[in-house]
Amino acid sequence: MPYVVTENCIKCKYTDCVEVCPVDCFYEGENMLVIHPDECIDCGVCEPECPANAISPDTEKGLEKWLKLNADMAKIWPNISHKKPQPEDAKEFDGKPGKFDAYFSPEPGEGD
């Protein structure tokens, strides 16, 4: 039962969560992070660290799209295990609806 990164991470991309992850299961895209479901040990330490509340347990209803996206992107994006500065406009996008359709990028981030 892994945790999953959801829509509110898009364009916010806070990395507080990666710093506390004991198994380094976060992967970085151009404008969001994902969790590799086969690497996550379900410890939950990442969830309260996310300033955008963009991490949820996979037991919540309605996360099927996000579970698939996390699994798919974790296979092609680079691993990230160190905190980086968030985008300058992160607060502007925090809580904004419709971010997936408007802003999601399948391009990889820099990773570590």
C-alpha distances in whole Angstrom, upper triangle without the diagonal:
4,7,10,13,15,19,21,20,23,26,25,23,23,22,21,17,18,21,18,15,16,15,16,13,15,18,21,22,26,25,21,18,15,12,11,8,9,10,8,8,6,10,10,14,14,14,17,19,19,22,21,18,17,13,11,7,6,7,11,13,15,13,13,16,14,11,14,16,13,13,17,18,16,18,21,21,22,20,21,21,24,24,27,29,28,30,33,32,29,30,32,29,26,25,28,27,26,26,24,27,29,28,25,26,24,27,25,26,27,25,26
4,6,10,13,17,18,17,19,23,21,19,19,18,18,14,15,17,15,12,13,12,13,10,12,14,17,19,22,21,18,15,11,8,8,5,8,8,5,6,5,8,9,12,11,11,15,16,16,19,19,16,14,10,9,6,6,9,11,14,15,12,12,14,12,9,12,13,10,11,14,15,13,15,18,18,19,17,17,17,20,21,23,25,24,26,29,29,25,27,29,26,23,23,25,24,24,23,21,25,27,25,22,23,21,23,22,22,24,21,22
4,7,10,13,14,14,16,20,18,16,16,15,15,11,13,15,14,11,13,13,13,10,10,13,15,17,20,19,15,12,9,7,9,7,10,10,7,9,6,9,7,10,8,8,12,13,12,16,15,12,10,7,6,4,5,9,10,13,13,10,12,13,10,9,12,13,10,11,15,15,13,16,18,17,18,16,16,16,18,19,21,22,21,23,26,26,22,23,25,22,20,19,22,21,21,20,19,22,24,22,20,21,20,22,20,20,22,20,21
4,6,10,12,11,13,16,16,14,15,14,15,12,13,16,15,13,16,15,14,11,10,12,13,14,17,16,12,10,7,6,8,8,11,12,9,12,10,12,10,12,10,9,13,14,12,15,13,11,8,6,5,6,6,10,10,12,12,8,10,10,7,6,10,9,7,9,12,12,11,14,16,15,17,15,15,16,18,18,20,21,19,21,24,23,20,21,22,19,17,17,19,18,18,16,15,18,20,19,16,17,17,19,18,18,20,18,20
4,7,8,7,9,13,12,10,11,12,13,10,12,15,15,13,17,16,14,11,9,10,11,12,14,12,9,7,5,6,10,10,14,14,12,15,13,14,12,13,10,9,12,12,10,12,10,9,6,5,7,9,9,13,12,14,13,9,11,11,7,8,11,9,7,10,12,11,11,15,16,14,15,14,14,15,17,16,17,18,16,17,20,19,16,17,19,16,14,14,16,15,15,13,12,16,17,15,13,14,14,16,16,15,18,16,19
4,6,6,8,12,11,11,12,14,15,13,15,18,18,17,20,20,18,15,13,13,13,13,15,12,9,9,8,10,13,13,17,17,15,18,16,18,15,16,13,11,14,14,11,13,10,9,5,6,7,10,10,13,11,12,11,8,10,9,6,9,11,9,9,12,14,13,14,17,18,16,18,18,17,19,20,19,19,19,17,17,20,18,15,16,17,14,12,11,13,12,12,10,9,13,15,13,11,14,14,17,17,17,20,19,22
4,5,6,9,10,10,13,15,17,15,17,20,21,20,23,23,21,18,15,15,14,13,14,11,9,10,10,13,16,17,20,21,19,22,20,21,18,19,16,14,16,16,13,13,10,10,7,9,11,14,14,16,14,14,12,10,12,10,8,11,13,10,11,14,15,14,15,19,19,17,19,19,19,20,21,20,19,19,16,16,18,16,13,14,14,11,10,9,9,9,8,7,6,10,11,10,9,12,13,16,17,17,20,20,23
4,5,8,7,9,10,13,14,14,16,19,19,19,23,23,21,19,16,16,15,14,14,11,9,10,12,14,18,19,22,22,20,22,20,21,18,18,15,13,14,14,10,10,6,7,5,9,11,15,16,18,16,16,15,13,15,14,11,14,16,14,13,17,18,16,17,21,21,18,20,20,19,20,20,18,18,17,13,14,16,13,10,11,11,8,6,6,7,8,9,7,9,12,12,11,11,14,16,17,18,17,20,20,22
4,6,5,5,7,10,12,11,13,16,17,17,20,20,18,16,13,12,11,11,11,8,5,7,9,12,15,17,20,20,18,21,19,20,17,17,13,12,14,13,9,9,7,8,5,8,11,15,16,19,17,18,17,14,16,14,11,14,16,13,12,16,16,14,15,18,18,15,17,16,15,16,17,15,14,14,11,11,14,13,9,11,12,9,8,9,10,11,12,9,10,13,13,11,10,12,14,15,15,14,16,16,18
4,5,6,9,12,15,14,15,18,20,20,23,23,20,18,14,13,11,9,9,6,5,8,10,14,17,19,22,22,20,23,22,23,20,20,17,16,18,16,13,13,10,12,9,12,15,18,18,21,19,20,18,15,17,14,12,15,16,12,12,16,16,13,15,18,17,15,17,17,16,18,18,16,15,15,11,11,13,11,9,11,11,8,9,10,10,10,10,6,7,10,10,7,6,9,11,12,13,12,16,16,19
4,6,9,12,15,15,16,19,21,21,25,24,21,20,16,15,12,10,9,5,6,10,13,16,20,22,25,24,23,26,25,25,23,22,18,18,19,17,14,13,11,13,11,14,18,21,22,25,23,24,21,19,21,18,16,19,19,16,16,19,19,16,18,21,19,16,18,18,17,19,18,16,14,13,9,7,10,8,6,9,9,6,8,10,10,12,12,8,10,12,10,7,8,10,13,13,14,12,15,16,19
4,6,9,11,13,14,16,18,19,22,23,20,19,15,15,12,12,11,7,7,10,13,16,19,21,24,23,22,24,23,23,20,19,16,15,16,14,10,9,7,11,9,12,16,19,21,24,22,23,21,19,21,19,16,19,20,17,16,20,20,17,18,21,20,17,18,18,16,17,16,13,12,10,7,7,9,8,4,7,8,6,6,9,10,13,13,10,12,15,14,11,11,13,15,16,15,13,16,16,18
4,6,9,10,11,13,15,16,19,19,16,15,12,11,9,9,9,6,5,6,10,13,16,19,22,20,19,22,21,21,18,17,13,14,15,12,9,10,9,11,9,11,15,18,19,23,21,23,22,19,21,19,15,17,19,16,14,18,18,15,15,19,18,14,15,14,12,13,13,10,9,9,6,7,10,10,7,10,12,10,10,12,13,15,16,12,13,16,15,12,12,12,14,14,13,11,13,13,15
4,6,8,9,11,13,14,17,18,15,15,12,12,11,12,12,10,8,8,12,14,17,19,22,20,18,21,20,19,17,15,11,12,12,9,7,7,8,10,9,11,15,18,20,23,22,24,23,20,22,21,17,19,21,18,16,19,20,17,17,21,20,16,16,15,12,12,11,8,8,7,5,8,11,11,8,10,13,11,10,13,15,17,18,15,16,20,19,16,15,16,17,17,16,13,14,13,15
4,5,6,7,10,11,14,15,12,12,9,10,9,12,13,11,9,8,11,12,15,18,20,18,16,18,18,17,15,13,10,12,12,9,8,9,10,12,11,12,15,18,20,23,22,25,24,21,23,22,18,19,21,18,16,19,20,17,16,19,19,15,14,12,9,9,8,5,6,7,7,10,13,14,11,14,17,15,14,17,19,21,21,18,19,22,22,18,17,17,18,17,15,12,13,11,12
4,6,6,7,9,13,15,12,13,11,13,13,15,17,15,13,11,13,13,17,19,21,18,16,18,17,15,13,11,8,10,10,6,6,8,10,11,12,11,15,17,20,22,22,25,25,22,24,24,20,21,23,21,18,21,22,20,18,22,22,18,17,15,11,10,8,6,8,9,9,13,15,16,13,14,18,17,15,17,20,22,23,20,21,25,24,21,20,21,21,21,19,16,16,14,14
4,5,6,6,10,12,10,10,8,11,12,15,17,15,12,10,11,10,13,15,17,15,12,14,13,12,10,8,5,7,8,5,6,9,11,11,10,9,12,14,16,19,19,22,22,19,21,21,17,17,20,18,15,17,20,17,15,19,20,17,16,13,10,9,9,8,11,12,12,15,18,19,15,17,20,18,16,18,20,22,23,20,20,24,24,21,20,20,20,21,18,16,17,14,14
4,6,5,9,9,7,8,6,9,10,13,15,15,12,9,10,10,12,14,16,13,12,14,14,13,12,10,7,10,12,9,9,12,14,14,13,12,15,16,18,21,21,24,24,21,22,22,18,18,20,18,15,17,19,16,14,17,17,14,13,10,7,5,6,6,9,12,12,16,19,20,17,19,22,20,18,20,23,24,25,22,21,25,25,22,20,20,20,19,16,14,14,11,11
4,6,8,10,8,11,10,12,13,16,18,18,15,13,14,13,15,18,19,16,14,15,16,14,13,10,9,12,12,9,11,13,15,16,16,14,17,18,21,23,24,27,27,24,26,25,22,21,24,22,18,20,22,20,17,20,21,18,15,12,9,6,5,6,9,12,13,17,19,21,18,20,23,22,20,23,25,27,28,25,25,28,28,25,23,23,23,22,19,17,16,13,12
4,6,9,9,11,11,14,15,19,21,20,17,14,15,13,15,17,18,14,12,13,13,10,10,7,6,10,10,8,11,13,16,15,15,13,16,16,19,21,22,25,26,23,25,25,21,21,23,22,19,20,23,21,18,21,22,19,18,14,12,9,9,9,13,15,16,20,22,24,20,22,25,24,21,23,26,27,28,26,26,30,30,27,25,25,25,25,22,19,19,16,15
4,6,6,7,8,12,14,17,20,19,16,13,12,10,12,13,14,11,9,10,10,9,9,7,6,10,12,10,12,15,17,16,15,13,14,14,17,19,20,24,24,21,23,23,19,18,21,20,16,17,20,18,15,18,20,17,16,12,10,8,10,11,14,17,17,21,24,25,21,23,26,24,22,24,26,27,28,25,25,28,29,26,24,24,23,23,20,18,18,15,14
4,6,8,10,14,17,20,23,23,20,16,15,13,13,14,14,10,9,9,10,9,10,9,9,13,15,13,15,19,21,19,19,16,17,17,18,21,23,26,27,24,25,25,22,20,23,22,18,19,22,20,17,19,21,19,17,13,12,9,12,14,17,20,21,24,27,28,25,27,30,28,26,27,30,31,31,29,28,32,32,30,27,27,26,26,22,21,20,17,16
4,6,9,12,15,18,22,22,19,15,14,11,10,12,11,7,7,8,10,10,12,11,11,14,17,15,17,20,22,20,19,16,17,16,18,20,22,25,26,22,23,24,20,18,20,20,16,16,19,18,14,16,18,16,15,11,11,9,12,15,18,21,22,25,28,29,26,28,31,28,27,28,30,31,31,28,27,30,31,29,26,25,24,23,20,19,19,15,14
4,6,8,11,15,18,19,16,12,11,9,9,12,12,8,8,10,12,12,13,12,11,14,17,15,15,19,20,19,17,15,17,17,18,21,23,25,25,22,23,22,19,18,19,18,14,15,17,15,12,14,15,13,11,7,7,5,9,12,15,18,19,21,25,26,23,25,28,26,24,26,28,29,29,26,24,28,29,26,23,22,20,20,17,16,15,11,11
4,7,10,13,17,17,14,10,8,6,5,8,9,5,6,9,11,12,12,12,10,13,16,15,15,18,19,18,16,13,15,14,15,18,20,22,22,18,19,19,16,14,15,14,11,11,13,12,9,11,13,11,10,7,8,8,12,13,16,19,19,21,25,25,22,25,27,24,23,24,26,26,26,23,22,25,26,23,20,20,18,18,15,15,15,12,12
4,7,10,13,13,10,7,6,5,6,10,11,9,9,12,13,14,13,13,10,12,15,13,13,16,16,16,13,11,14,15,15,19,20,22,21,18,18,18,14,13,15,13,9,11,13,10,8,11,12,9,9,6,6,7,10,11,13,16,15,18,21,22,19,21,23,21,20,21,23,23,23,20,19,22,23,20,17,16,15,15,12,12,12,9,11
4,7,10,11,9,6,5,6,7,11,12,11,11,15,16,17,17,16,13,15,18,16,15,18,17,17,14,13,16,17,17,21,21,23,22,18,19,17,14,14,14,12,9,10,11,8,6,9,9,6,5,4,5,8,11,12,13,16,15,17,20,21,18,21,23,20,20,22,22,23,22,19,17,20,21,18,15,14,12,12,9,8,10,7,10
4,7,8,6,5,7,9,11,14,16,15,15,18,19,20,19,18,15,17,19,17,15,17,16,17,14,14,17,19,19,23,23,25,23,19,20,18,15,15,16,13,10,12,12,9,8,11,9,6,6,6,6,9,11,11,11,13,12,13,17,18,16,19,20,18,18,20,21,21,20,17,16,19,19,15,13,11,10,9,6,5,7,6,9
4,5,5,6,8,11,13,16,18,17,18,21,22,23,21,21,18,19,21,19,16,18,17,18,15,15,18,20,20,24,23,24,22,19,19,17,14,15,15,11,10,13,12,8,9,11,9,6,8,9,10,13,14,14,13,14,13,13,17,17,15,18,19,16,17,19,19,19,18,14,13,16,16,12,9,7,7,6,4,4,8,8,12
4,6,8,11,15,16,20,22,21,21,25,25,26,24,24,20,21,23,20,18,19,17,19,16,18,21,23,23,27,26,27,24,21,22,19,17,18,18,14,14,16,15,11,13,15,12,9,10,12,12,15,16,15,13,14,12,11,14,14,13,17,17,15,16,19,18,19,17,14,13,15,14,10,9,6,7,5,5,4,8,10,13
4,7,10,14,17,19,22,21,21,24,24,25,23,22,18,19,20,18,15,15,14,16,13,15,18,21,21,25,24,25,22,19,20,17,15,17,17,14,13,16,16,12,14,16,14,11,13,14,13,16,16,14,13,12,10,9,12,12,10,14,14,11,13,15,14,16,14,11,11,13,12,8,7,7,9,8,8,7,11,12,15
4,7,11,13,16,19,18,17,21,20,21,19,19,15,15,17,15,12,13,12,13,10,12,15,17,18,21,20,21,19,16,18,15,12,14,15,11,10,14,13,10,11,14,13,10,12,12,11,14,14,13,12,13,10,10,14,13,11,14,15,12,12,14,14,15,14,11,10,14,13,10,8,8,9,10,9,8,11,11,15
4,7,10,13,16,14,14,17,17,18,16,16,12,13,16,14,11,13,12,13,10,10,13,15,16,19,19,20,19,16,17,15,11,13,14,10,8,11,12,9,9,12,12,9,10,10,9,11,12,12,12,13,12,13,16,16,13,16,18,15,14,16,17,18,17,14,13,16,17,13,11,11,11,11,10,9,11,10,13
4,7,9,12,11,11,14,14,16,14,15,12,13,16,15,13,15,14,14,10,9,11,13,13,16,17,18,17,13,14,12,9,9,10,8,5,8,9,7,6,10,11,9,10,10,10,12,14,14,15,17,15,17,20,20,17,19,21,18,17,18,19,19,18,15,13,17,18,15,12,12,11,13,11,11,14,12,14
4,6,9,8,7,11,11,13,12,13,10,11,15,14,13,16,15,14,11,9,11,11,11,15,16,18,17,13,14,13,10,9,11,9,6,7,10,9,7,10,12,10,11,10,10,11,14,15,17,19,18,19,23,23,20,22,24,21,19,20,21,21,21,18,17,20,21,19,16,16,15,16,14,14,16,13,15
4,6,5,6,10,11,14,14,15,13,15,18,18,17,20,19,18,15,13,13,13,12,16,17,19,18,15,14,14,11,9,10,10,6,6,9,8,5,8,11,10,11,9,11,13,16,17,19,22,21,23,26,26,23,26,27,24,23,24,25,24,23,21,19,22,24,21,18,18,15,16,14,15,17,14,16
4,5,5,8,9,12,13,15,14,15,18,18,18,21,20,18,16,13,12,11,9,13,15,16,16,13,12,13,11,8,9,10,7,6,10,11,8,10,14,14,15,13,15,16,19,20,22,25,24,25,29,29,25,27,29,26,24,24,26,25,24,22,20,23,25,23,20,20,18,20,18,19,20,18,19
4,6,8,10,13,15,17,16,17,21,21,21,24,24,22,19,16,16,14,12,15,18,20,20,16,16,17,15,11,12,13,10,8,11,13,10,10,14,15,15,14,16,16,20,22,24,27,26,28,32,32,28,31,32,29,28,28,29,29,28,26,23,26,29,26,23,23,20,21,19,20,22,19,20
4,6,9,11,13,14,14,16,19,19,19,23,22,21,19,15,16,14,14,17,19,21,22,18,18,19,16,13,15,15,12,10,13,13,10,11,14,14,14,11,13,13,17,19,21,24,24,26,30,30,27,29,31,28,27,28,29,29,28,26,24,27,29,27,23,23,21,21,19,19,20,17,17
4,6,8,9,11,10,12,16,16,16,20,20,18,16,12,12,11,11,14,16,19,20,16,17,18,15,12,14,15,11,11,14,14,11,14,17,16,16,13,14,13,16,18,21,23,23,25,29,29,25,27,29,27,25,25,27,27,27,25,23,27,28,26,23,23,21,22,20,20,21,18,18
4,6,8,10,11,13,16,16,17,21,22,19,18,14,14,11,12,14,17,20,21,18,19,20,18,15,17,18,15,14,18,18,15,17,20,19,19,16,16,15,18,20,23,26,25,28,31,31,28,29,32,29,27,27,30,29,30,28,26,30,31,29,26,27,25,26,24,23,24,21,21
4,5,8,9,10,13,14,15,19,19,17,16,12,11,8,9,11,13,17,18,16,17,19,16,14,17,18,15,15,19,19,16,19,22,21,21,18,18,17,19,20,23,25,25,27,30,30,27,28,30,27,25,25,27,27,28,26,25,28,30,28,25,26,25,26,24,24,25,22,23
4,6,8,9,11,13,14,18,19,16,16,12,12,10,12,14,16,19,21,19,20,22,19,17,20,21,17,18,21,21,18,21,24,22,22,19,18,16,18,19,22,24,24,27,30,30,26,27,30,28,25,25,28,28,29,27,27,30,32,30,27,28,27,28,26,25,26,22,22
4,5,6,8,10,11,15,15,13,13,9,9,8,11,12,14,17,19,17,19,20,17,16,19,19,16,18,21,20,18,21,24,22,22,19,17,16,18,18,21,22,21,24,27,27,23,24,27,24,21,22,25,25,26,25,24,28,29,27,25,26,26,27,25,24,25,22,22
4,6,7,7,10,13,15,13,13,10,11,11,14,16,17,20,22,19,22,23,19,18,22,21,18,19,23,21,19,22,24,22,21,18,16,14,15,15,18,20,19,23,25,26,22,22,25,24,21,22,25,26,27,25,25,29,30,27,25,26,26,27,24,23,24,20,20
4,6,5,7,10,12,10,10,7,9,10,13,16,16,19,20,17,20,20,16,16,19,18,15,17,20,18,16,20,21,19,18,15,13,12,13,12,15,17,16,19,22,22,18,19,22,20,18,19,21,23,24,22,22,25,26,24,22,23,23,23,21,20,20,18,18
4,5,6,9,10,7,8,5,7,8,12,13,13,16,17,15,18,19,15,15,19,18,15,18,21,19,18,22,23,21,21,18,16,15,16,15,17,18,17,20,22,22,18,18,21,19,16,16,19,20,22,20,20,24,25,23,21,23,23,24,23,21,23,20,21
4,6,8,10,7,10,8,10,11,15,16,16,19,20,18,21,22,19,19,22,21,19,21,24,23,21,25,26,24,23,21,18,17,17,15,18,18,17,20,22,21,18,17,20,19,16,16,20,21,23,22,22,26,26,24,23,25,26,27,25,23,24,22,22
4,6,9,8,10,9,12,14,17,19,18,22,22,20,23,23,19,20,23,21,18,21,24,22,20,24,25,22,21,18,16,14,14,12,14,14,14,17,19,19,15,16,19,18,15,16,20,21,23,21,22,26,26,23,22,23,24,25,23,21,21,19,19
4,5,5,6,7,10,13,16,18,17,20,20,17,20,20,16,18,20,19,16,19,21,19,18,22,23,20,20,18,15,14,14,12,13,13,12,14,16,16,12,13,16,14,11,13,16,18,19,17,18,22,22,20,19,20,21,22,20,18,20,18,19
4,6,8,10,13,16,19,21,19,22,21,19,23,22,19,20,23,21,19,22,24,22,21,25,25,22,22,20,18,17,16,13,14,13,11,13,14,14,10,10,13,12,9,11,14,16,19,17,18,22,21,19,19,21,23,23,22,20,21,20,21
4,5,8,11,15,17,19,17,19,18,17,20,19,16,18,21,18,17,21,22,20,20,24,24,21,22,20,18,18,18,15,15,14,11,13,14,13,9,9,11,9,6,7,11,13,15,13,15,18,18,16,16,18,20,21,21,19,21,20,22
4,6,8,11,14,16,14,16,16,14,18,17,14,16,19,18,16,19,21,20,20,24,24,22,22,21,19,19,19,17,18,17,14,16,18,17,13,12,15,13,9,9,12,14,16,14,16,19,19,18,17,20,21,23,22,21,23,22,23
4,7,10,12,15,13,15,14,12,15,14,11,13,16,14,12,16,18,16,16,20,21,18,19,18,17,17,18,16,17,17,14,15,18,16,13,13,15,12,9,9,12,13,14,12,13,16,17,15,14,17,18,19,19,18,20,19,21
4,7,9,12,11,13,13,11,14,14,10,11,14,13,11,14,17,16,15,19,20,18,19,17,16,16,17,16,18,18,16,18,21,20,16,17,19,16,13,13,16,16,17,15,15,19,20,18,16,18,19,20,19,19,21,19,21
4,6,8,7,10,11,9,12,13,10,10,14,14,12,14,17,17,16,20,22,20,21,20,19,19,21,20,21,22,20,22,24,23,19,20,21,19,16,15,17,17,18,17,17,20,22,20,19,21,21,23,22,22,24,22,24
4,5,6,10,11,9,12,14,11,10,14,15,13,14,17,18,17,20,22,21,22,20,20,20,22,22,24,25,23,25,28,27,23,23,25,22,20,19,21,20,21,20,19,23,25,23,21,23,23,25,24,24,26,23,25
4,5,8,9,7,8,11,9,7,11,13,11,12,15,16,16,18,21,20,22,20,21,21,24,24,25,27,25,26,29,28,25,25,27,24,21,20,22,21,21,20,19,22,24,23,21,22,21,24,23,24,26,24,26
4,6,9,8,10,13,12,10,14,16,15,15,19,20,19,22,25,24,26,24,24,25,27,27,29,30,28,29,32,31,27,28,29,26,23,22,24,22,23,23,21,24,27,26,24,26,25,28,27,28,30,28,29
4,7,7,9,12,11,11,14,16,15,17,19,20,20,23,25,25,26,25,25,25,27,27,28,29,27,28,30,29,25,25,26,23,21,19,21,19,20,20,19,22,24,24,22,24,24,27,27,27,30,28,30
4,6,8,11,11,11,14,16,16,17,20,21,21,24,26,26,28,27,27,28,30,29,31,31,28,29,32,30,26,26,27,24,22,19,21,18,19,20,18,21,23,24,22,24,24,27,28,28,31,30,32
4,6,8,9,10,12,13,14,16,18,19,20,22,24,24,27,26,26,28,30,29,30,30,27,28,30,28,25,25,25,22,20,18,18,16,15,17,15,17,20,20,19,21,21,25,25,27,30,29,31
4,6,5,6,9,10,10,12,14,15,16,19,21,20,23,22,23,24,26,26,26,27,24,25,28,26,23,24,24,21,19,17,18,16,15,15,13,16,19,19,16,19,19,22,22,23,26,25,28
4,5,5,6,9,10,11,12,14,15,17,19,20,23,22,23,25,28,27,28,29,27,27,30,28,25,26,27,23,22,20,20,18,17,17,14,16,20,19,17,19,18,21,22,23,27,25,28
4,6,5,6,9,10,11,12,14,16,17,18,21,21,22,24,27,26,27,27,25,25,28,26,23,24,24,21,20,18,18,16,14,14,11,13,16,16,13,15,15,18,19,21,24,23,27
4,5,5,6,8,10,10,12,14,16,15,18,18,19,21,23,22,23,24,21,22,25,23,20,22,22,18,17,16,17,15,14,13,10,13,16,15,12,14,13,17,17,18,21,20,23
4,6,5,6,9,10,11,13,15,15,18,17,19,20,23,23,24,26,23,24,27,26,23,25,25,22,21,20,20,19,18,17,14,17,19,18,15,17,15,18,18,19,22,21,23
4,5,5,6,8,10,11,13,14,17,18,19,22,24,25,25,27,25,25,28,27,24,26,27,23,22,22,22,20,18,17,14,16,19,18,14,15,13,16,17,19,22,21,24
4,5,5,6,8,10,11,11,15,15,17,20,22,22,22,24,21,22,25,24,21,23,24,20,20,19,19,18,16,14,11,13,16,14,11,12,10,13,13,15,19,18,21
4,6,5,6,9,10,10,13,13,14,16,19,19,20,22,20,21,24,23,20,23,24,20,19,20,20,19,18,16,13,16,18,16,13,13,11,13,13,14,17,15,18
4,6,5,7,9,10,13,13,15,17,21,21,22,25,23,24,28,27,24,26,27,24,23,23,24,23,21,19,16,19,21,19,15,15,13,15,14,16,18,17,19
4,6,6,7,9,12,14,16,19,22,23,23,25,23,24,27,27,24,27,27,24,24,24,24,23,20,19,15,17,20,18,14,13,10,12,12,15,17,16,19
4,5,5,6,9,11,13,16,19,19,19,21,20,20,24,23,21,24,25,21,21,22,22,21,19,17,14,16,18,15,12,10,8,9,8,11,14,13,16
4,6,5,8,8,11,13,16,18,18,21,20,21,25,25,22,25,26,23,23,24,24,24,22,19,17,20,21,18,15,14,11,12,10,11,13,12,14
4,6,8,10,13,16,19,21,21,24,23,24,28,28,25,28,29,26,26,27,27,27,25,22,19,21,23,21,17,15,12,12,11,13,15,13,16
4,7,9,13,16,18,20,20,22,22,22,26,26,24,27,28,25,25,27,26,26,24,21,18,20,21,19,15,13,9,9,7,10,12,11,14
4,7,9,13,15,16,16,19,18,18,22,23,21,24,25,22,23,24,24,24,23,19,17,20,20,17,14,11,9,8,5,7,9,8,11
4,7,10,12,14,14,17,17,18,22,23,21,25,26,23,24,26,26,27,25,22,20,23,23,20,17,14,12,10,7,7,7,5,8
4,7,10,12,13,16,17,18,22,23,21,24,26,24,23,25,26,27,26,23,21,24,25,21,18,17,15,14,10,9,9,5,7
4,6,8,9,13,14,16,19,21,18,21,24,22,21,24,25,26,26,22,21,24,24,21,18,17,16,15,11,9,8,5,5
4,7,9,13,14,17,20,22,20,22,25,23,22,25,26,28,28,25,24,27,27,24,22,20,20,18,15,13,11,8,7
4,6,10,12,15,18,20,18,21,23,22,21,24,26,28,28,25,25,28,27,24,22,21,21,19,16,13,11,9,7
4,7,9,12,15,17,15,17,20,19,18,21,23,25,26,23,23,27,26,22,21,20,21,20,17,13,12,10,9
4,6,9,12,14,13,15,18,18,17,21,22,24,25,21,22,25,24,20,19,19,20,18,15,12,11,10,9
4,7,8,11,10,13,15,15,15,19,20,23,24,20,22,24,23,19,19,19,20,19,17,13,13,13,13
4,6,8,6,9,12,12,12,15,16,19,20,17,18,21,19,16,16,16,18,17,16,13,13,14,15
4,5,5,9,10,10,11,15,15,18,19,15,17,19,17,14,15,15,17,16,16,13,14,15,16
4,6,8,9,10,12,16,16,19,20,17,19,21,18,16,17,18,21,19,19,16,17,18,20
4,6,5,7,9,12,12,15,17,14,17,18,15,13,15,16,20,19,19,17,19,20,22
4,5,5,6,10,10,14,15,12,15,17,15,13,14,16,18,18,18,16,18,19,20
4,5,5,9,10,13,16,13,17,19,17,15,17,19,22,22,22,20,21,22,24
4,6,8,8,12,14,12,15,17,14,13,16,18,21,22,22,20,23,24,26
4,6,5,9,10,8,12,14,11,10,12,15,18,19,20,18,21,22,24
4,6,9,11,10,13,15,14,13,14,17,20,21,21,19,22,22,24
4,6,9,9,12,14,14,13,15,18,21,22,23,22,25,25,27
4,7,7,10,12,10,11,13,16,19,21,22,22,25,25,28
4,6,8,10,9,11,12,16,19,21,23,23,26,26,29
4,6,6,6,8,10,14,16,19,21,21,25,26,29
4,6,5,5,7,10,13,16,17,18,21,22,25
4,6,6,5,9,11,14,16,17,20,21,24
4,6,6,10,12,15,17,19,23,24,27
4,6,9,13,15,17,18,22,23,27
4,6,10,12,14,15,18,20,23
4,7,9,11,12,16,17,21
4,5,8,10,14,15,19
4,6,9,13,14,18
4,7,10,12,16
4,7,8,12
4,6,9
4,7
4
